[in-house]
Amino acid sequence: MRLAFLAWNTFGSADRELFAEQARYAWDLDPKQLATLAIGLNATNAVRAALVGDTAATSAFERLVEQLKAGS
Protein backbone atom coordinates (compact mmCIF):
# COMPACT_ATOMS: atom_id res chain seq x y z
CA MET A 1 0.00 0.00 0.00
CA ARG A 2 2.82 2.40 0.80
CA LEU A 3 4.29 2.14 -2.67
CA ALA A 4 0.87 2.49 -4.27
CA PHE A 5 0.19 5.64 -2.26
CA LEU A 6 3.51 7.10 -3.35
CA ALA A 7 2.84 6.26 -7.01
CA TRP A 8 -0.85 7.29 -7.01
CA ASN A 9 -0.34 10.38 -9.17
CA THR A 10 1.28 8.31 -11.92
CA PHE A 11 -1.53 5.74 -12.12
CA GLY A 12 -3.86 5.49 -15.07
CA SER A 13 -7.43 4.32 -14.70
CA ALA A 14 -6.60 0.59 -14.86
CA ASP A 15 -3.92 0.96 -12.18
CA ARG A 16 -6.25 2.98 -9.99
CA GLU A 17 -8.88 0.25 -10.18
CA LEU A 18 -6.30 -2.35 -9.11
CA PHE A 19 -5.26 -0.04 -6.30
CA ALA A 20 -8.90 0.38 -5.26
CA GLU A 21 -9.31 -3.39 -4.98
CA GLN A 22 -6.23 -3.60 -2.78
CA ALA A 23 -7.28 -0.63 -0.68
CA ARG A 24 -10.71 -2.17 -0.04
CA TYR A 25 -9.01 -5.42 0.95
CA ALA A 26 -6.66 -3.53 3.28
CA TRP A 27 -9.68 -1.70 4.75
CA ASP A 28 -11.34 -5.03 5.50
CA LEU A 29 -8.17 -6.38 7.12
CA ASP A 30 -7.04 -3.42 9.23
CA PRO A 31 -8.85 -0.08 8.87
CA LYS A 32 -6.74 1.70 11.47
CA GLN A 33 -3.47 0.71 9.87
CA LEU A 34 -4.71 1.76 6.42
CA ALA A 35 -5.95 5.12 7.72
CA THR A 36 -2.72 5.74 9.63
CA LEU A 37 -0.64 5.02 6.55
CA ALA A 38 -2.85 7.16 4.33
CA ILE A 39 -2.66 10.09 6.76
CA GLY A 40 1.11 9.77 7.05
CA LEU A 41 1.56 9.81 3.28
CA ASN A 42 -1.10 12.47 2.66
CA ALA A 43 -3.07 9.92 0.65
CA THR A 44 -6.49 9.95 2.27
CA ASN A 45 -8.12 10.99 -1.00
CA ALA A 46 -6.84 7.80 -2.64
CA VAL A 47 -8.61 5.75 0.03
CA ARG A 48 -11.74 7.85 -0.31
CA ALA A 49 -11.73 7.15 -4.05
CA ALA A 50 -11.35 3.43 -3.38
CA LEU A 51 -14.26 3.38 -0.94
CA VAL A 52 -16.68 5.32 -3.17
CA GLY A 53 -19.97 3.47 -3.32
CA ASP A 54 -19.59 1.93 0.14
CA THR A 55 -21.31 4.48 2.33
CA ALA A 56 -20.68 2.63 5.58
CA ALA A 57 -16.96 2.19 4.90
CA THR A 58 -16.61 5.79 3.74
CA SER A 59 -18.27 7.10 6.89
CA ALA A 60 -16.18 4.84 9.10
CA PHE A 61 -13.01 5.95 7.30
CA GLU A 62 -13.86 9.62 7.82
CA ARG A 63 -14.52 9.06 11.53
CA LEU A 64 -11.28 7.12 11.90
CA VAL A 65 -9.25 9.80 10.12
CA GLU A 66 -10.72 12.47 12.40
CA GLN A 67 -9.92 10.40 15.49
CA LEU A 68 -6.37 9.67 14.38
CA LYS A 69 -5.67 13.29 13.48
CA ALA A 70 -7.03 14.35 16.87
CA GLY A 71 -4.65 11.93 18.55
CA SER A 72 -7.23 9.46 19.81
Backbone atoms as SQL, in Angstrom:
CREATE TABLE atoms (id INTEGER PRIMARY KEY, chain TEXT, resi INTEGER, resn TEXT, atom TEXT, x REAL, y REAL, z REAL);
INSERT INTO atoms VALUES
  (1, 'A', 1, 'MET', 'N', 0.822, -1.175, 0.000),
  (2, 'A', 1, 'MET', 'CA', 0.000, 0.000, 0.000),
  (3, 'A', 1, 'MET', 'C', 0.877, 1.252, 0.000),
  (4, 'A', 2, 'ARG', 'N', 1.961, 1.212, 0.733),
  (5, 'A', 2, 'ARG', 'CA', 2.819, 2.403, 0.805),
  (6, 'A', 2, 'ARG', 'C', 3.302, 2.797, -0.582),
  (7, 'A', 3, 'LEU', 'N', 3.802, 1.845, -1.331),
  (8, 'A', 3, 'LEU', 'CA', 4.287, 2.144, -2.674),
  (9, 'A', 3, 'LEU', 'C', 3.167, 2.637, -3.579),
  (10, 'A', 4, 'ALA', 'N', 2.011, 2.056, -3.461),
  (11, 'A', 4, 'ALA', 'CA', 0.871, 2.494, -4.266),
  (12, 'A', 4, 'ALA', 'C', 0.480, 3.921, -3.916),
  (13, 'A', 5, 'PHE', 'N', 0.494, 4.267, -2.647),
  (14, 'A', 5, 'PHE', 'CA', 0.187, 5.641, -2.257),
  (15, 'A', 5, 'PHE', 'C', 1.200, 6.605, -2.859),
  (16, 'A', 6, 'LEU', 'N', 2.460, 6.226, -2.820),
  (17, 'A', 6, 'LEU', 'CA', 3.506, 7.098, -3.349),
  (18, 'A', 6, 'LEU', 'C', 3.400, 7.258, -4.863),
  (19, 'A', 7, 'ALA', 'N', 2.927, 6.233, -5.544),
  (20, 'A', 7, 'ALA', 'CA', 2.839, 6.258, -7.008),
  (21, 'A', 7, 'ALA', 'C', 1.467, 6.699, -7.523),
  (22, 'A', 8, 'TRP', 'N', 0.527, 6.997, -6.642),
  (23, 'A', 8, 'TRP', 'CA', -0.853, 7.286, -7.005),
  (24, 'A', 8, 'TRP', 'C', -0.970, 8.277, -8.171),
  (25, 'A', 9, 'ASN', 'N', -0.214, 9.343, -8.139),
  (26, 'A', 9, 'ASN', 'CA', -0.344, 10.380, -9.167),
  (27, 'A', 9, 'ASN', 'C', 0.111, 9.920, -10.549),
  (28, 'A', 10, 'THR', 'N', 0.820, 8.818, -10.620),
  (29, 'A', 10, 'THR', 'CA', 1.280, 8.310, -11.916),
  (30, 'A', 10, 'THR', 'C', 0.348, 7.248, -12.480),
  (31, 'A', 11, 'PHE', 'N', -0.633, 6.826, -11.702),
  (32, 'A', 11, 'PHE', 'CA', -1.527, 5.743, -12.117),
  (33, 'A', 11, 'PHE', 'C', -2.533, 6.193, -13.169),
  (34, 'A', 12, 'GLY', 'N', -2.754, 5.323, -14.144),
  (35, 'A', 12, 'GLY', 'CA', -3.857, 5.490, -15.072),
  (36, 'A', 12, 'GLY', 'C', -5.098, 4.840, -14.475),
  (37, 'A', 13, 'SER', 'N', -6.172, 4.831, -15.230),
  (38, 'A', 13, 'SER', 'CA', -7.433, 4.321, -14.695),
  (39, 'A', 13, 'SER', 'C', -7.368, 2.839, -14.349),
  (40, 'A', 14, 'ALA', 'N', -6.693, 2.027, -15.152),
  (41, 'A', 14, 'ALA', 'CA', -6.598, 0.591, -14.856),
  (42, 'A', 14, 'ALA', 'C', -5.808, 0.355, -13.571),
  (43, 'A', 15, 'ASP', 'N', -4.719, 1.095, -13.395),
  (44, 'A', 15, 'ASP', 'CA', -3.919, 0.959, -12.178),
  (45, 'A', 15, 'ASP', 'C', -4.688, 1.429, -10.950),
  (46, 'A', 16, 'ARG', 'N', -5.464, 2.478, -11.124),
  (47, 'A', 16, 'ARG', 'CA', -6.250, 2.981, -9.992),
  (48, 'A', 16, 'ARG', 'C', -7.330, 1.990, -9.576),
  (49, 'A', 17, 'GLU', 'N', -7.894, 1.271, -10.531),
  (50, 'A', 17, 'GLU', 'CA', -8.883, 0.254, -10.180),
  (51, 'A', 17, 'GLU', 'C', -8.224, -0.895, -9.425),
  (52, 'A', 18, 'LEU', 'N', -7.030, -1.302, -9.852),
  (53, 'A', 18, 'LEU', 'CA', -6.304, -2.345, -9.113),
  (54, 'A', 18, 'LEU', 'C', -5.966, -1.867, -7.706),
  (55, 'A', 19, 'PHE', 'N', -5.537, -0.609, -7.605),
  (56, 'A', 19, 'PHE', 'CA', -5.258, -0.044, -6.301),
  (57, 'A', 19, 'PHE', 'C', -6.516, -0.063, -5.434),
  (58, 'A', 20, 'ALA', 'N', -7.648, 0.330, -6.020),
  (59, 'A', 20, 'ALA', 'CA', -8.900, 0.380, -5.263),
  (60, 'A', 20, 'ALA', 'C', -9.252, -0.986, -4.690),
  (61, 'A', 21, 'GLU', 'N', -9.055, -2.024, -5.478),
  (62, 'A', 21, 'GLU', 'CA', -9.314, -3.386, -4.981),
  (63, 'A', 21, 'GLU', 'C', -8.429, -3.693, -3.775),
  (64, 'A', 22, 'GLN', 'N', -7.157, -3.347, -3.878),
  (65, 'A', 22, 'GLN', 'CA', -6.229, -3.605, -2.777),
  (66, 'A', 22, 'GLN', 'C', -6.555, -2.752, -1.558),
  (67, 'A', 23, 'ALA', 'N', -6.938, -1.510, -1.791),
  (68, 'A', 23, 'ALA', 'CA', -7.285, -0.633, -0.676),
  (69, 'A', 23, 'ALA', 'C', -8.523, -1.138, 0.060),
  (70, 'A', 24, 'ARG', 'N', -9.514, -1.608, -0.689),
  (71, 'A', 24, 'ARG', 'CA', -10.712, -2.171, -0.039),
  (72, 'A', 24, 'ARG', 'C', -10.356, -3.426, 0.760),
  (73, 'A', 25, 'TYR', 'N', -9.463, -4.232, 0.232),
  (74, 'A', 25, 'TYR', 'CA', -9.007, -5.422, 0.952),
  (75, 'A', 25, 'TYR', 'C', -8.268, -5.009, 2.229),
  (76, 'A', 26, 'ALA', 'N', -7.395, -4.020, 2.109),
  (77, 'A', 26, 'ALA', 'CA', -6.662, -3.527, 3.275),
  (78, 'A', 26, 'ALA', 'C', -7.631, -2.946, 4.308),
  (79, 'A', 27, 'TRP', 'N', -8.665, -2.259, 3.836),
  (80, 'A', 27, 'TRP', 'CA', -9.677, -1.704, 4.747),
  (81, 'A', 27, 'TRP', 'C', -10.353, -2.827, 5.523),
  (82, 'A', 28, 'ASP', 'N', -10.690, -3.894, 4.839),
  (83, 'A', 28, 'ASP', 'CA', -11.341, -5.028, 5.502),
  (84, 'A', 28, 'ASP', 'C', -10.421, -5.694, 6.517),
  (85, 'A', 29, 'LEU', 'N', -9.122, -5.726, 6.232),
  (86, 'A', 29, 'LEU', 'CA', -8.166, -6.380, 7.123),
  (87, 'A', 29, 'LEU', 'C', -7.810, -5.537, 8.345),
  (88, 'A', 30, 'ASP', 'N', -7.522, -4.257, 8.127),
  (89, 'A', 30, 'ASP', 'CA', -7.042, -3.423, 9.227),
  (90, 'A', 30, 'ASP', 'C', -7.294, -1.942, 8.926),
  (91, 'A', 31, 'PRO', 'N', -8.505, -1.481, 9.180),
  (92, 'A', 31, 'PRO', 'CA', -8.850, -0.085, 8.869),
  (93, 'A', 31, 'PRO', 'C', -7.922, 0.937, 9.522),
  (94, 'A', 32, 'LYS', 'N', -7.579, 0.722, 10.771),
  (95, 'A', 32, 'LYS', 'CA', -6.743, 1.702, 11.472),
  (96, 'A', 32, 'LYS', 'C', -5.367, 1.801, 10.834),
  (97, 'A', 33, 'GLN', 'N', -4.798, 0.680, 10.486),
  (98, 'A', 33, 'GLN', 'CA', -3.474, 0.711, 9.870),
  (99, 'A', 33, 'GLN', 'C', -3.528, 1.403, 8.506),
  (100, 'A', 34, 'LEU', 'N', -4.557, 1.117, 7.718),
  (101, 'A', 34, 'LEU', 'CA', -4.707, 1.762, 6.417),
  (102, 'A', 34, 'LEU', 'C', -4.869, 3.270, 6.593),
  (103, 'A', 35, 'ALA', 'N', -5.721, 3.691, 7.493),
  (104, 'A', 35, 'ALA', 'CA', -5.947, 5.116, 7.716),
  (105, 'A', 35, 'ALA', 'C', -4.676, 5.803, 8.210),
  (106, 'A', 36, 'THR', 'N', -3.965, 5.170, 9.112),
  (107, 'A', 36, 'THR', 'CA', -2.724, 5.737, 9.634),
  (108, 'A', 36, 'THR', 'C', -1.707, 5.926, 8.509),
  (109, 'A', 37, 'LEU', 'N', -1.559, 4.933, 7.669),
  (110, 'A', 37, 'LEU', 'CA', -0.638, 5.020, 6.550),
  (111, 'A', 37, 'LEU', 'C', -1.069, 6.114, 5.578),
  (112, 'A', 38, 'ALA', 'N', -2.344, 6.158, 5.260),
  (113, 'A', 38, 'ALA', 'CA', -2.852, 7.164, 4.330),
  (114, 'A', 38, 'ALA', 'C', -2.639, 8.578, 4.868),
  (115, 'A', 39, 'ILE', 'N', -2.880, 8.778, 6.151),
  (116, 'A', 39, 'ILE', 'CA', -2.661, 10.092, 6.756),
  (117, 'A', 39, 'ILE', 'C', -1.181, 10.457, 6.674),
  (118, 'A', 40, 'GLY', 'N', -0.329, 9.520, 7.035),
  (119, 'A', 40, 'GLY', 'CA', 1.110, 9.774, 7.052),
  (120, 'A', 40, 'GLY', 'C', 1.685, 10.105, 5.685),
  (121, 'A', 41, 'LEU', 'N', 1.075, 9.568, 4.634),
  (122, 'A', 41, 'LEU', 'CA', 1.562, 9.809, 3.279),
  (123, 'A', 41, 'LEU', 'C', 0.696, 10.817, 2.524),
  (124, 'A', 42, 'ASN', 'N', -0.196, 11.491, 3.263),
  (125, 'A', 42, 'ASN', 'CA', -1.101, 12.474, 2.662),
  (126, 'A', 42, 'ASN', 'C', -1.865, 11.860, 1.488),
  (127, 'A', 43, 'ALA', 'N', -2.403, 10.672, 1.717),
  (128, 'A', 43, 'ALA', 'CA', -3.071, 9.917, 0.649),
  (129, 'A', 43, 'ALA', 'C', -4.506, 9.536, 1.010),
  (130, 'A', 44, 'THR', 'N', -5.128, 10.297, 1.872),
  (131, 'A', 44, 'THR', 'CA', -6.492, 9.952, 2.273),
  (132, 'A', 44, 'THR', 'C', -7.465, 10.020, 1.099),
  (133, 'A', 45, 'ASN', 'N', -7.207, 10.905, 0.150),
  (134, 'A', 45, 'ASN', 'CA', -8.117, 10.987, -0.999),
  (135, 'A', 45, 'ASN', 'C', -8.072, 9.723, -1.851),
  (136, 'A', 46, 'ALA', 'N', -6.936, 9.063, -1.902),
  (137, 'A', 46, 'ALA', 'CA', -6.844, 7.798, -2.644),
  (138, 'A', 46, 'ALA', 'C', -7.722, 6.737, -1.991),
  (139, 'A', 47, 'VAL', 'N', -7.751, 6.704, -0.673),
  (140, 'A', 47, 'VAL', 'CA', -8.609, 5.749, 0.035),
  (141, 'A', 47, 'VAL', 'C', -10.067, 6.134, -0.157),
  (142, 'A', 48, 'ARG', 'N', -10.353, 7.405, -0.077),
  (143, 'A', 48, 'ARG', 'CA', -11.735, 7.853, -0.313),
  (144, 'A', 48, 'ARG', 'C', -12.218, 7.400, -1.691),
  (145, 'A', 49, 'ALA', 'N', -11.371, 7.565, -2.687),
  (146, 'A', 49, 'ALA', 'CA', -11.735, 7.147, -4.052),
  (147, 'A', 49, 'ALA', 'C', -11.987, 5.649, -4.114),
  (148, 'A', 50, 'ALA', 'N', -11.191, 4.880, -3.380),
  (149, 'A', 50, 'ALA', 'CA', -11.346, 3.426, -3.379),
  (150, 'A', 50, 'ALA', 'C', -12.638, 2.992, -2.693),
  (151, 'A', 51, 'LEU', 'N', -13.086, 3.758, -1.719),
  (152, 'A', 51, 'LEU', 'CA', -14.263, 3.383, -0.935),
  (153, 'A', 51, 'LEU', 'C', -15.568, 3.961, -1.488),
  (154, 'A', 52, 'VAL', 'N', -15.473, 4.737, -2.560),
  (155, 'A', 52, 'VAL', 'CA', -16.681, 5.318, -3.165),
  (156, 'A', 52, 'VAL', 'C', -17.680, 4.206, -3.451),
  (157, 'A', 53, 'GLY', 'N', -18.918, 4.460, -3.101),
  (158, 'A', 53, 'GLY', 'CA', -19.970, 3.472, -3.322),
  (159, 'A', 53, 'GLY', 'C', -20.274, 2.635, -2.088),
  (160, 'A', 54, 'ASP', 'N', -19.374, 2.649, -1.117),
  (161, 'A', 54, 'ASP', 'CA', -19.588, 1.927, 0.136),
  (162, 'A', 54, 'ASP', 'C', -19.771, 2.980, 1.225),
  (163, 'A', 55, 'THR', 'N', -21.007, 3.391, 1.411),
  (164, 'A', 55, 'THR', 'CA', -21.313, 4.483, 2.329),
  (165, 'A', 55, 'THR', 'C', -20.856, 4.198, 3.750),
  (166, 'A', 56, 'ALA', 'N', -21.067, 2.981, 4.205),
  (167, 'A', 56, 'ALA', 'CA', -20.680, 2.625, 5.578),
  (168, 'A', 56, 'ALA', 'C', -19.170, 2.706, 5.749),
  (169, 'A', 57, 'ALA', 'N', -18.425, 2.164, 4.810),
  (170, 'A', 57, 'ALA', 'CA', -16.963, 2.193, 4.899),
  (171, 'A', 57, 'ALA', 'C', -16.439, 3.622, 4.793),
  (172, 'A', 58, 'THR', 'N', -17.031, 4.400, 3.899),
  (173, 'A', 58, 'THR', 'CA', -16.607, 5.792, 3.739),
  (174, 'A', 58, 'THR', 'C', -16.833, 6.571, 5.023),
  (175, 'A', 59, 'SER', 'N', -17.976, 6.411, 5.631),
  (176, 'A', 59, 'SER', 'CA', -18.270, 7.104, 6.890),
  (177, 'A', 59, 'SER', 'C', -17.322, 6.656, 7.997),
  (178, 'A', 60, 'ALA', 'N', -17.090, 5.365, 8.075),
  (179, 'A', 60, 'ALA', 'CA', -16.179, 4.836, 9.100),
  (180, 'A', 60, 'ALA', 'C', -14.758, 5.359, 8.869),
  (181, 'A', 61, 'PHE', 'N', -14.338, 5.424, 7.615),
  (182, 'A', 61, 'PHE', 'CA', -13.008, 5.947, 7.300),
  (183, 'A', 61, 'PHE', 'C', -12.897, 7.406, 7.737),
  (184, 'A', 62, 'GLU', 'N', -13.895, 8.207, 7.440),
  (185, 'A', 62, 'GLU', 'CA', -13.865, 9.624, 7.822),
  (186, 'A', 62, 'GLU', 'C', -13.787, 9.788, 9.334),
  (187, 'A', 63, 'ARG', 'N', -14.568, 9.005, 10.057),
  (188, 'A', 63, 'ARG', 'CA', -14.522, 9.063, 11.526),
  (189, 'A', 63, 'ARG', 'C', -13.143, 8.659, 12.039),
  (190, 'A', 64, 'LEU', 'N', -12.592, 7.606, 11.470),
  (191, 'A', 64, 'LEU', 'CA', -11.282, 7.119, 11.904),
  (192, 'A', 64, 'LEU', 'C', -10.191, 8.147, 11.609),
  (193, 'A', 65, 'VAL', 'N', -10.241, 8.770, 10.452),
  (194, 'A', 65, 'VAL', 'CA', -9.251, 9.801, 10.116),
  (195, 'A', 65, 'VAL', 'C', -9.339, 10.946, 11.108),
  (196, 'A', 66, 'GLU', 'N', -10.546, 11.390, 11.421),
  (197, 'A', 66, 'GLU', 'CA', -10.722, 12.468, 12.399),
  (198, 'A', 66, 'GLU', 'C', -10.147, 12.092, 13.759),
  (199, 'A', 67, 'GLN', 'N', -10.430, 10.861, 14.203),
  (200, 'A', 67, 'GLN', 'CA', -9.924, 10.398, 15.493),
  (201, 'A', 67, 'GLN', 'C', -8.404, 10.340, 15.499),
  (202, 'A', 68, 'LEU', 'N', -7.822, 9.806, 14.445),
  (203, 'A', 68, 'LEU', 'CA', -6.368, 9.672, 14.380),
  (204, 'A', 68, 'LEU', 'C', -5.688, 11.032, 14.318),
  (205, 'A', 69, 'LYS', 'N', -6.252, 11.938, 13.569),
  (206, 'A', 69, 'LYS', 'CA', -5.670, 13.290, 13.478),
  (207, 'A', 69, 'LYS', 'C', -5.792, 14.034, 14.801),
  (208, 'A', 70, 'ALA', 'N', -6.828, 13.716, 15.567),
  (209, 'A', 70, 'ALA', 'CA', -7.027, 14.352, 16.869),
  (210, 'A', 70, 'ALA', 'C', -6.158, 13.705, 17.954),
  (211, 'A', 71, 'GLY', 'N', -5.525, 12.591, 17.593),
  (212, 'A', 71, 'GLY', 'CA', -4.654, 11.929, 18.548),
  (213, 'A', 71, 'GLY', 'C', -5.314, 10.885, 19.407),
  (214, 'A', 72, 'SER', 'N', -6.499, 10.460, 19.028),
  (215, 'A', 72, 'SER', 'CA', -7.228, 9.457, 19.815),
  (216, 'A', 72, 'SER', 'C', -6.736, 8.066, 19.529);
